């Protein structure tokens, strides 16, 4: 069995858009950042196994939620 390591960073934040350093400041994602998170979600649909870790910022949490919802099995 071959394993893959996939690293995902949160989407574009408001500070990224303003070319400012974010650091630990908890800033929101831009509309583009939300779309980027959705695109990651679509690319991971049906992944057989994922181990996810996230930071405590809102932007990191949104990326985590996008990934976890992509991995839920469809209910029949």
N, C-alpha and C positions, 0 to 999 in steps of 0.2 A: 504494500500500500504506500503510495506516495503522498506526502503531506505538503501543504503549501502554507507559507507565512505571508499574510497580507496585512499591510499597515495602512490604516485609513486615518487621515487627519480631518478635522471638522471642515466644513465649507467656509466660504469667504465670510469674515466678520465685518462689522461696521468699521472697526479700526483698520483692518486690512484694506478696505476700500479707500480709507482716508490716508493710507500709507503711514500709519502710526503703529508703534510697538504696543502690543496688547499685554504681554506678560500674564499676570494673574488676574487682571481686571476682567470682570465678567460682562462682556459685551455680547450683544445679540448678533445673529447671522443676518446678512443682507438677503434680499429676495434671491439673488444669485447663489448665496450660500445654502439656502433651503433647497434650491433646485439641484445643487451639487449633491446634497445629502440624499435626495430622492434618486438621483442617478446611481449612486452607490447602492442604494437599496435595490434598484432594478437589476443591477449586475450581480447581486448576491442571492437573488431569489432561488430557493430550492437548494441552497448549500447544505450538504449532508451534516456537517458538524462545524460549529464555530465556538471559539473561546474568545469572549469579548472582555476587554478592560477599558475603562474610561476615566477621565478626570472628573472633577466636580463642577466645572463651569457649565453654564447653560448651553453653550455651543457644542461642547463635547457630549453632553447628555443628549442633545438632539441627534447627533450622529449615531450614538448608541441606540437610541429608540428606532431610528430608521433601519439599522441593521437587524435588530432583534425582531422587528415586525416582518422583515423580509424572510426570516428563517422559520416563522411559524408554519406548521403544516396546514394545508387547506382542510377545513372540516367538511365532511360529506353529509 
